[in-house]
């Protein structure tokens, strides 16, 4: 089945630790995105990548880093510099064919800082 | 003023009611308008998509865009308990992947709808 997978589903981190969230897609999409969702805040864009080996900062990139070495993978690292990392993290991808490019979302990773 | 404002919730209605969900926006460059539905602890899924002004109907759902007023709406007819979810509006200046285009979406904060049996 085609889709987007995120792992782990739940993640606990101690303060001062870096953690990496995985996002993989088998939809052959060129573009991938990372969003953060907090209660009452909607989705806020962290980073996005429109092509392999290239990515751009979104609206709230501070304290996060990404890489895009493969088309199907777009891991997100939450660094110790992120002051309030507890949130629900969503990865999405969109295609390159003509017409409207719907963003497809993964199931999310819930990160809790202890 | 935020780029996209969405009516605050939560919203609770009885089964069978007509539901109206609304968003306003300030960026006149937005041309593509979407509604996403998100069930609890899941990722959002695209419900409706419209381009520019006008109406689009899909079953019990109607999406309406008024670019002159910078206002979009989602109507749900004969609401069902299975419609209980968070609804997010989203907007884009481009459809996604034209050369040089920016494929970013800007989301509203979302509104949680509960349909009571």
Interface residues (C-beta under 8 A of the other chain):
Chain A: X4 X30 X31 X35 X40 X41 X42 X43 X44 X45 X48 X50 X58 X90 X92 X94 X95 X96 X97 X99 X100 X101 X102 X103 X104 X105 X106 X107 X108 X110
Chain B: X6 X32 X34 X41 X42 X43 X44 X45 X46 X49 X51 X88 X90 X95 X96 X97 X103 X104 X105 X107 X108 X109 X110
